[in-house]
Amino acid sequence: MARKPSQPTVDAEDFTENIVDIDVTAEMESSFLEYAYSVIYARALPDARDGLKPVQRRILYMMADMGLRPDRGHVKCSRVVGEVMGKLHPHGDGAIYDALVRMAQPFSLRLPLVDGHGNFGSLDDGPAAPRYTEARLATSAIAMTADLDEDVVDFVPNYDNKLNQPEVLPAAIPNLLVNGASGIAVGMATNLAPHNLVEVIAAARHLLKHPNASLDELIRFVPGPDLPTGGKIVGLEGIRDAYKTGRGSFKTRATARIENITPRRKGIVITELPYLVGPEKIIEKIKDGVQNKKLSGITAVTDLTDRANGLKLVIEVKTGFNPEAVLETLYKHTPLEDSFGINNVALVNGQPKTLGLKEMLSVWVDHRITVVRRRSAFRLRKREERKHLVEGLLLAIVDIDEVIQVIRSSEDSETARARLMQVFDLTQVQAEYILELRLRRLTKFSRLELEKENEQLALEIAELQEILANESILKKLVGTEMARVAKTYGTPRRTVLLDSAGSHATSSALSASTPTSAQSTSAATPLEIQDTPCWVMLTTTGLIARSDDETQPVKDESRHAHDVLRSILPSSARADIGVITNRGRLIKVSVLELPSIPPTQGTPSLSGGVPVTELVTLEKDETVVGLASLTADAAPLTLGTRLGVVKRVMQGDFAKSDEWEVINLKDGDEVVGVSSSQDGDDLIFLTSDASLLRFAAQSVRPQGRAAGGMAGIKLSAGSHVIFFNVVRSDADAVVVSVAGNASTLSGTDSGSAKVSPLDVFPSKGRATGGVRAQRFLKGEDLLTHGWVGVGPAHACSLAGQPVPLPELDVRRDGSGSALTTPIGWIG
């Protein structure tokens, strides 16, 4: 085995000679200051001129350099990240991709600068890996990077001094205010709120014309932030403080509305959330609040958000709770109301400063003036250089043959250039340009083009010189470009501004204010709905609702043209009532589950009611004929059937189940009318053969639920009961009857109608045949409709149009008056 060579010996004294004694405190201070400087200036804080951090600026510049314009295809984000990291930003691909993703998220920036393709994340979830996503510049980014090739900003070396990068972007958009920024540096932080582009540029143009404008004047144009996710800002005092000092705070609220999500339940529908708050966070906080007993009155939370309709969070409110009060508790205990702290720290001339609204606008306005001035100076130089060359060409074309002879007779290009300069009095630049010129440019047509170009260059040079010589013209050009940017990229305000009193603040920069919702509910609103008196109403078309007015609704034809009330029942908000069907079933319904109609004079419009079939389950051909009170002290429930049976049922006989039968019907029989009755009331039957029977309610003894009732009216062969009701014996009631022909289709024959006072019909005994209520005209053989009650009576067609009834006829058995429209319902 070969022996390893021996290792050289090292004297310990050689190491001691290279040891340097330093002060640890001084070294730590120096190193920490370098680290803090790097974080503050190279990572965390945006520049006040373009509102961008270095990584964001480098991303936009590199994408523009790669040609990733909005009119070209997307490229993989991995490619963009690699280019930025390798050439300009050696701080890791994770930081670069995070910054790229944020600039593409519409919920993060008010005006996104990157057009992303793929999964760029949500408020609750991160984006896909950069190898799966693609990006290109958004149209707004073109305004941020425009004119970079015209010496509008200074360029500085990159990290290895091999490439150059812009120190700041031209930024035709006031990005610092429009998109805001957030970052944590060493010993300082920044948190700027997004604003509306149209409002900010309007304020900037005002400041451009009036450099001494006050803060109050600028706030007229920029009343407050405009968040990407919309929502509401409640309270503007903190915003004004931030605009004045650079520090302040405000509260943001979700946009919510109260809706009937089911016929029995109301819900809170959230369509906009506070800035940077996701729906999953809201759902989690609601669940925690319900479990911790901080929130009550909530039964379910459903996230119906999709790409087509946007955010939609439905919070179902438990029956018996005020949705407005529940919403107030949600604002208190969940991020549906959030606080945003403003800390306007940005770099100005390389130094971190806290800026107010006027300072931020002034920095951007001054930057745009500088950019436009440098661009104009650059364009002036280029046009003067071009005009110098064109003038030389025009001199050469005048005697082109001699020019060619001079060039051909010269031994080399140096000699040719010198002789051209001497013979034609040209400069070195002009002579060099002529030597490099192609012969095809020396045609007559080219000469005309050169003369035209020379004139155009002269005009442009004069304009540029005027811009650079006159400060007011320069500012006018800057203001015009600002207005063009606002028109191109501006969008309407999304966030509603509410002051402490709930009134709506607007901006003078916008032509129309954004509509606002109702003011926030007072903290005194009770959480649970109080058991206040109300009225439950059922119409002939099957709509049911409750009125919050304690006064009994009064019939009013002008407010009740498309439907008629069938039953009106006094109740209370937290009580139960029963709906009676034609099958003799009573089904319990909670009054709280009924839609509430605000108090009005007269009969409320039941357009806000719901079909009763959505509250109860009915069998085939089963209909609701009336309402019943379930209180223990209520008057007996009285029913009349198609076959002339009458029954009174005591309320104490009702079971405590959700539904039960209140009458045992025979085959072919059904309930046609139901109401409560006292012993002093009259019971009214009206039959198809125009017989009306009126008898005292006390002649019908109350029976149990299982009973089948007793004979109410004696029917003739082939007739049946078409109407039954209970009327007070001293009431000013009327009888309405409509005659027609049995062989015609329903709704096709208008027939004839008669309206008579009930007083002309004598009272008779129970189970008798009654008296004639209307004499049939030729072609009439039955009553198609009938109604008896306290007037005035109203009728409507099947199409919902009101049908006028004839005048009162005191004849008991007189004939009716012809109708022009078939009647559908009477009430």
Order of alpha helices (4+ residues) and beta strands (2+ residues): alpha-alpha-alpha-beta-alpha-alpha-beta-beta-alpha-beta-beta-alpha-beta-beta-alpha-alpha-beta-alpha-beta-beta-beta-alpha-beta-beta-alpha-beta-beta-beta-alpha-alpha-alpha-alpha-alpha-alpha-beta-beta-beta-beta-beta-beta-beta-beta-beta-beta-beta-beta-beta-beta-beta-beta-beta-beta-beta-beta-beta-beta-beta-beta-beta-beta-beta
